[in-house]
């Protein structure tokens, strides 16, 4: 009889959470559409952060702006339970293609889930935080926020990510690549390209040679590794030997050891180009390192059960074949869930104009609200399972610096 009552209680809670998502659907969809219509780049998401924070405040959250000394970050909090749950909200866009990674849908799903969970925080015994995390595309907002204490005390963290049609709804065992972004700067010596070219040291040539070397290297690296670069500067007029060249580049791999090994080989391409041209070389990190993504198996099981209820294909699969997220850094130290949200009919790659258009369709918003409900159900499932709850409470994140400060 107790089991029956528990099952009935669980179903009642799930129904209430689904109703909560439905209640906020008009406001959340309007928010997501507004984000899509007004894309803002990393660390410039003033309008987006303000609009999201305002809706969460309207829903009853206590909102603090400028979390972790980032002007476009925020934290919306509710409840006082010993299990702290973070729903990550992303809202930055990409240059020229706007919301071609669907961050308007990520924001909508997390916000709708948070608003639906809010009336139940005491019942679930949770402290609920909707954390606005800027600059996922470039800049590593979550990395900075993790380092600065925004995730202290969090026992589990969740968000979703839209992708093209056909990617599995089962996140168990899926991952994302580590990525490091850098800037290679070659310095040579300027000279007149006609009167005294032999007196110059051509930094532009070094940029070209580095690209050729990286292109040849691609034949010799594993198929799931990625290297990308472009020439940002390598001269301005034809009659001056360029003395300055800038080549931003990135390396990606699915494990940190593989990433480190790849980075060594790519650096040698730049070093060889410098030696060949007689230029000097300086390589600096342009952004924080994004670490590989770890999907928590128990959270993934709750999510998959929810997606089964919506009739989605949850058969095990490889998931995304590439891509990176600063949620990976969160997942390395906090039990996390970052499932893939497949948009029906989206047959174009993410980070394209076509995908940006598809992120603002009825089909996209329909799965966004299914994802919001699944996120809420996942939180409820984890909070009401005694064994899992105990694990997540004990997993509450504390920075090493915090521990050192407390002991000093």
C-alpha positions as CSV (number, residue, x, y, z in Angstrom):
1,X,0.0,0.0,0.0
2,X,2.8,2.4,0.8
3,X,4.3,1.8,-2.7
4,X,1.0,2.6,-4.3
5,X,0.6,5.8,-2.3
6,X,4.2,6.8,-3.2
7,X,3.5,6.2,-6.9
8,X,0.3,8.1,-6.7
9,X,2.1,11.0,-5.0
10,X,4.8,11.0,-7.7
11,X,2.3,11.1,-10.4
12,X,0.5,14.0,-8.7
13,X,3.7,15.9,-8.5
14,X,4.6,15.3,-12.1
15,X,1.2,16.4,-13.2
16,X,1.5,19.6,-11.1
17,X,4.9,20.3,-12.6
18,X,3.6,19.8,-16.1
19,X,0.8,22.2,-15.3
20,X,3.3,24.7,-14.0
21,X,5.2,24.6,-17.3
22,X,1.9,25.1,-19.2
23,X,0.9,28.0,-17.0
24,X,4.1,29.9,-17.9
25,X,4.1,28.9,-21.5
26,X,2.9,32.3,-23.0
27,X,5.4,34.4,-21.1
28,X,8.3,32.0,-21.6
29,X,7.7,31.6,-25.4
30,X,7.5,35.3,-25.7
31,X,10.8,35.6,-23.9
32,X,12.5,33.0,-26.1
33,X,11.2,34.7,-29.3
34,X,12.5,38.0,-28.0
35,X,15.9,36.5,-27.4
36,X,15.9,35.1,-30.9
37,X,14.9,38.4,-32.5
38,X,17.6,40.3,-30.5
39,X,20.8,38.2,-30.5
40,X,23.6,39.4,-28.3
41,X,27.2,38.2,-28.3
42,X,29.2,36.8,-25.4
43,X,29.4,39.1,-22.4
44,X,27.1,41.6,-24.2
45,X,23.8,40.0,-23.3
46,X,22.4,43.0,-21.4
47,X,18.9,42.8,-22.9
48,X,18.7,39.0,-22.6
49,X,19.9,38.8,-19.0
50,X,17.6,41.6,-17.9
51,X,14.5,40.1,-19.6
52,X,15.2,36.6,-18.1
53,X,15.8,38.0,-14.6
54,X,12.7,40.1,-14.8
55,X,10.5,37.1,-15.6
56,X,12.0,35.0,-12.9
57,X,11.5,37.8,-10.4
58,X,7.9,38.1,-11.5
59,X,7.6,34.4,-10.8
60,X,8.7,34.8,-7.3
61,X,12.5,34.2,-7.4
62,X,14.9,36.4,-5.4
63,X,17.2,37.6,-8.2
64,X,20.7,39.0,-7.9
65,X,22.4,40.6,-10.9
66,X,26.1,40.6,-11.7
67,X,26.9,37.2,-10.2
68,X,30.7,36.5,-10.1
69,X,31.5,40.0,-11.1
70,X,30.0,39.4,-14.6
71,X,27.6,42.2,-15.5
72,X,25.4,39.9,-17.7
73,X,25.2,37.0,-15.2
74,X,22.6,36.6,-12.5
75,X,21.3,34.2,-9.9
76,X,17.6,33.6,-9.1
77,X,17.1,31.7,-5.9
78,X,14.2,30.1,-4.0
79,X,13.8,27.7,-1.1
80,X,16.1,26.7,1.7
81,X,16.5,22.9,1.4
82,X,19.7,21.1,2.0
83,X,19.9,19.9,-1.7
84,X,20.9,22.8,-4.0
85,X,19.8,22.4,-7.6
86,X,21.1,24.7,-10.4
87,X,19.3,25.2,-13.7
88,X,21.8,26.8,-16.1
89,X,20.4,29.5,-18.4
90,X,22.4,30.3,-21.5
91,X,21.5,33.2,-23.8
92,X,24.4,34.4,-25.9
93,X,24.4,34.3,-29.7
94,X,26.9,33.9,-32.4
95,X,28.4,36.6,-34.7
96,X,26.6,37.0,-38.0
97,X,24.3,33.9,-37.6
98,X,22.5,34.9,-34.3
99,X,20.9,32.1,-32.3
100,X,22.2,29.4,-34.6
101,X,23.0,27.3,-31.5
102,X,19.5,27.6,-30.1
103,X,20.4,29.4,-26.8
104,X,17.0,31.0,-26.9
105,X,15.6,27.5,-26.5
106,X,18.1,26.7,-23.7
107,X,17.0,29.7,-21.8
108,X,13.3,29.0,-22.3
109,X,13.6,25.4,-21.1
110,X,15.5,26.2,-18.0
111,X,13.3,29.2,-17.1
112,X,10.1,27.3,-17.6
113,X,11.4,24.4,-15.5
114,X,12.4,26.8,-12.8
115,X,9.1,28.6,-12.7
116,X,7.3,25.2,-12.6
117,X,9.4,23.9,-9.7
118,X,9.2,27.1,-7.6
119,X,5.9,26.3,-5.8
120,X,7.3,22.9,-4.9
121,X,10.7,23.8,-3.4
122,X,9.6,23.2,0.2
123,X,7.9,20.0,-0.7
124,X,11.0,18.8,-2.5
125,X,13.4,20.1,0.2
126,X,15.6,22.0,-2.3
127,X,17.3,25.3,-2.7
128,X,16.6,26.1,-6.4
129,X,18.8,28.3,-8.4
130,X,18.4,29.5,-12.0
131,X,21.8,30.7,-12.8
132,X,22.3,33.0,-15.8
133,X,25.5,32.0,-17.4
134,X,26.7,34.3,-20.2
135,X,29.4,33.7,-22.8
136,X,29.1,30.0,-23.5
137,X,30.0,30.4,-27.2
138,X,33.2,32.3,-26.5
139,X,34.6,33.3,-23.1
140,X,33.7,30.5,-20.8
141,X,31.2,32.2,-18.6
142,X,30.5,29.1,-16.5
143,X,34.3,28.5,-16.0
144,X,34.7,32.0,-14.5
145,X,31.5,31.6,-12.4
146,X,32.7,28.2,-11.1
147,X,36.0,29.7,-10.2
148,X,34.4,32.7,-8.5
149,X,31.9,30.8,-6.3
150,X,28.6,31.0,-8.2
151,X,28.2,27.2,-8.0
152,X,29.4,26.7,-4.4
153,X,27.0,24.4,-2.6
154,X,25.3,23.1,-5.8
155,X,24.7,19.4,-5.6
156,X,23.4,18.9,-9.2
157,X,23.3,21.1,-12.3
158,X,21.1,20.7,-15.4
159,X,20.4,22.3,-18.7
160,X,19.5,21.1,-22.3
161,X,20.9,21.8,-25.7
162,X,19.1,21.8,-29.0
163,X,20.6,20.0,-31.9
164,X,19.6,18.9,-35.4
165,X,16.9,16.2,-36.0
166,X,17.9,12.5,-35.4
167,X,20.3,13.0,-32.4
168,X,19.4,10.7,-29.5
169,X,17.2,11.9,-26.6
170,X,19.1,9.5,-24.4
171,X,22.1,11.4,-22.9
172,X,23.6,8.5,-21.0
173,X,27.2,8.0,-22.1
174,X,27.2,11.0,-24.5
175,X,29.8,13.7,-24.1
176,X,31.4,16.8,-25.6
177,X,34.9,17.7,-26.5
178,X,37.5,19.6,-24.6
179,X,38.4,22.8,-26.4
180,X,41.2,25.3,-25.9
181,X,41.4,28.6,-27.9
182,X,44.6,30.5,-28.5
183,X,46.1,33.3,-30.5
184,X,49.4,32.9,-32.4
185,X,51.2,36.1,-33.1
186,X,54.2,36.2,-35.6
187,X,56.5,39.2,-35.5
188,X,58.8,40.0,-38.4
189,X,60.3,43.1,-40.0
190,X,58.6,45.5,-42.3
191,X,60.2,46.5,-45.6
192,X,59.3,47.9,-49.0
193,X,58.0,45.0,-51.1
194,X,59.6,46.3,-54.3
195,X,62.6,48.4,-53.2
196,X,64.0,46.2,-50.5
197,X,62.0,43.0,-50.0
198,X,65.2,41.2,-49.0
199,X,65.4,43.4,-45.9
200,X,62.0,42.2,-44.6
201,X,61.0,39.3,-42.5
202,X,57.5,38.3,-43.7
203,X,55.1,37.5,-40.8
204,X,52.4,36.9,-43.4
205,X,54.4,34.0,-44.8
206,X,54.6,32.5,-41.3
207,X,50.8,32.6,-41.1
208,X,50.5,30.8,-44.5
209,X,53.1,28.1,-43.5
210,X,51.4,27.5,-40.2
211,X,48.1,26.8,-42.0
212,X,49.7,24.5,-44.5
213,X,51.4,22.6,-41.7
214,X,48.1,22.2,-39.8
215,X,46.4,21.1,-42.9
216,X,49.0,18.3,-43.4
217,X,48.8,17.4,-39.7
218,X,45.1,16.6,-40.0
219,X,45.9,13.5,-42.0
220,X,47.9,12.2,-39.0
221,X,45.4,12.9,-36.1
222,X,42.5,10.7,-34.9
223,X,39.3,11.3,-36.7
224,X,37.5,12.7,-33.7
225,X,40.1,15.4,-33.1
226,X,39.5,18.9,-34.4
227,X,41.8,21.8,-35.3
228,X,40.5,25.1,-36.7
229,X,42.2,28.4,-37.4
230,X,41.9,31.5,-39.5
231,X,44.2,34.5,-40.3
232,X,43.0,37.5,-38.5
233,X,45.8,39.8,-39.7
234,X,48.7,39.3,-42.1
235,X,49.4,42.6,-43.8
236,X,47.4,45.5,-45.0
237,X,48.8,46.6,-48.4
238,X,50.8,44.9,-51.2
239,X,53.8,47.1,-51.1
240,X,54.8,46.4,-47.5
241,X,56.3,43.2,-46.2
242,X,54.1,42.5,-43.2
243,X,55.8,42.5,-39.9
244,X,52.8,41.3,-37.9
245,X,50.4,38.3,-38.3
246,X,47.7,37.0,-36.0
247,X,46.3,33.4,-36.3
248,X,43.6,32.5,-33.8
249,X,43.2,28.7,-33.5
250,X,41.5,26.0,-31.4
251,X,42.1,22.3,-30.6
252,X,39.4,19.8,-29.6
253,X,39.5,16.2,-28.3
254,X,37.2,14.0,-26.2
255,X,39.7,13.5,-23.4
256,X,42.1,15.9,-21.7
257,X,45.2,13.8,-22.4
258,X,44.3,13.6,-26.1
259,X,43.7,17.3,-26.1
260,X,47.0,18.1,-24.5
261,X,48.8,15.8,-27.0
262,X,47.1,17.5,-29.9
263,X,47.9,20.9,-28.6
264,X,51.6,20.1,-28.5
265,X,51.5,19.0,-32.2
266,X,49.7,22.0,-33.3
267,X,52.0,24.4,-31.5
268,X,54.9,22.7,-33.4
269,X,53.2,23.7,-36.6
270,X,53.4,27.4,-35.6
271,X,56.9,27.0,-34.2
272,X,58.1,25.4,-37.4
273,X,56.6,28.3,-39.5
274,X,58.4,30.8,-37.3
275,X,61.7,29.0,-37.7
276,X,61.3,28.7,-41.5
277,X,60.5,32.5,-41.9
278,X,62.8,33.9,-39.3
279,X,59.9,35.4,-37.3
280,X,59.3,35.3,-33.6
281,X,56.3,33.6,-32.2
282,X,54.1,34.2,-29.2
283,X,51.1,31.9,-28.4
284,X,48.6,33.0,-25.7
285,X,45.4,31.5,-24.4
286,X,42.4,33.5,-25.6
287,X,39.7,31.8,-23.5
288,X,39.4,29.4,-20.5
289,X,39.8,25.7,-21.3
290,X,36.4,23.9,-21.8
291,X,36.7,20.5,-20.3
292,X,34.9,17.3,-21.5
293,X,31.3,16.8,-20.6
294,X,30.2,14.1,-18.1
295,X,26.6,13.0,-18.0
296,X,25.4,11.8,-14.6
297,X,23.9,8.4,-15.1
298,X,21.1,8.7,-12.6
299,X,20.0,12.1,-13.8
300,X,20.1,10.7,-17.4
301,X,17.8,7.9,-16.4
302,X,15.2,10.3,-15.0
303,X,15.5,12.4,-18.1
304,X,15.1,9.4,-20.4
305,X,12.1,8.2,-18.5
306,X,10.5,11.6,-19.0
307,X,11.3,11.6,-22.7
308,X,9.8,8.1,-23.0
309,X,6.6,9.7,-21.7
310,X,6.7,12.1,-24.6
311,X,7.2,9.3,-27.1
312,X,10.7,10.3,-28.0
313,X,13.4,7.8,-29.3
314,X,15.5,7.1,-26.3
315,X,17.5,4.2,-27.7
316,X,21.2,4.3,-26.7
317,X,23.3,6.1,-29.3
318,X,26.5,8.0,-29.6
319,X,25.0,11.4,-29.4
320,X,26.8,14.4,-30.8
321,X,30.0,13.7,-32.7
322,X,31.7,16.9,-31.8
323,X,31.2,20.3,-30.2
324,X,32.1,21.7,-26.8
325,X,30.5,23.4,-23.9
326,X,31.6,25.1,-20.7
327,X,29.0,23.0,-19.0
328,X,31.8,20.4,-19.2
329,X,33.7,22.2,-16.5
330,X,30.7,22.1,-14.2
331,X,30.2,18.4,-14.9
332,X,33.7,17.6,-13.9
333,X,33.0,18.7,-10.3
334,X,29.2,18.6,-9.9
335,X,26.8,15.8,-11.0
336,X,25.3,17.2,-14.2
337,X,22.9,16.7,-17.0
338,X,23.2,18.2,-20.5
339,X,20.9,16.3,-22.8
340,X,20.5,16.9,-26.5
341,X,17.2,18.3,-27.7
342,X,16.5,17.2,-31.2
343,X,14.4,19.7,-33.2
344,X,12.0,17.9,-35.6
345,X,12.8,18.6,-39.2
346,X,16.1,20.3,-38.4
347,X,18.3,18.8,-41.2
348,X,21.0,21.5,-41.2
349,X,24.0,21.7,-39.0
350,X,24.1,23.9,-35.9
351,X,26.0,27.2,-36.2
352,X,24.3,27.9,-39.5
353,X,21.8,30.4,-40.7
354,X,19.4,27.5,-41.4
355,X,19.6,26.3,-37.8
356,X,19.0,29.8,-36.5
357,X,15.8,29.9,-38.4
358,X,14.7,26.5,-37.1
359,X,15.3,27.6,-33.5
360,X,12.3,30.0,-33.9
361,X,9.6,27.6,-35.1
362,X,6.6,26.0,-33.5
363,X,8.3,22.6,-33.6
364,X,11.3,24.0,-31.7
365,X,9.1,25.6,-29.0
366,X,7.1,22.5,-28.6
367,X,10.2,20.4,-27.8
368,X,11.5,23.3,-25.6
369,X,8.5,22.9,-23.3
370,X,8.7,19.1,-23.3
371,X,12.3,19.6,-22.2
372,X,11.3,22.1,-19.5
373,X,8.8,19.5,-18.1
374,X,11.5,16.8,-18.3
375,X,14.0,18.9,-16.5
376,X,11.4,19.6,-13.7
377,X,10.6,15.9,-13.5
378,X,14.3,15.0,-13.4
379,X,14.8,17.4,-10.4
380,X,11.8,16.0,-8.6
381,X,12.9,12.4,-9.3
382,X,16.4,13.1,-7.9
383,X,15.1,15.0,-4.9
384,X,12.6,12.4,-3.8
385,X,14.8,9.3,-4.2
386,X,16.5,8.9,-0.8
387,X,19.7,7.3,-2.0
388,X,20.2,9.7,-4.9
389,X,19.3,12.7,-2.8
390,X,21.9,11.7,-0.2
391,X,24.5,11.4,-3.0
392,X,23.7,14.8,-4.5
393,X,23.6,16.5,-1.1
394,X,27.1,15.1,-0.3
395,X,28.3,16.2,-3.8
396,X,27.7,19.9,-3.0
397,X,30.6,21.7,-4.6
398,X,33.1,23.6,-2.6
399,X,36.1,25.4,-4.2
400,X,39.5,24.5,-2.8
401,X,40.0,28.2,-2.2
402,X,36.9,28.3,0.0
403,X,38.2,25.4,2.1
404,X,41.6,27.0,2.5
405,X,40.0,30.3,3.5
406,X,37.8,28.6,6.0
407,X,40.8,26.8,7.6
408,X,43.0,29.9,7.7
